[in-house]
Amino acid sequence: MLKFIHLFKNYYLGISLIGVAAFAIQEIPYMIMPLIKPASNPIMNMQNEIKWLETVQGIFGFLCMILLMLIVRDDVKIFSIASAREKIFFCLTILMILINFVGWAFYYSGYQRGWLIVLSQFAAVPLYYLFFGLWKSNYLLVGATGPFFLIHTINGILNFLVRK
């Protein structure tokens, strides 16, 4: 962790190396997409009809990424699963990324059901950020993931369950 500017209490603007790693892990399915070249790609071909929803989703998604990677606390170890709280939130973080990866595996194999896309790609990613934020006591990230979860999941529901 690198600390540059003290923000308040134990929060600093800096570089969270574990946050960068967490973001990179979540991006793996997008990195391998050009190699897999799925025959059907409804997520990448999605046309949002509600532009303000897409804009607000983008703002909160970007905010979550920034808070994940650029907010550090000097009172939190880089990697710790010593307490029961840390173990629970670390396990939930891992569970969410596994749900996301399993969903992508189904997606790439052609099993692209709307409910599965909404759960594994639209709901699991903000929950991954939420549980990561709770594990690392990054409550700025936790605060941003609530609206991101709602908006991202609603966007998925509108595009893959309501509009078929």
Disulfide bonds with the S-S distance in Angstrom:
none
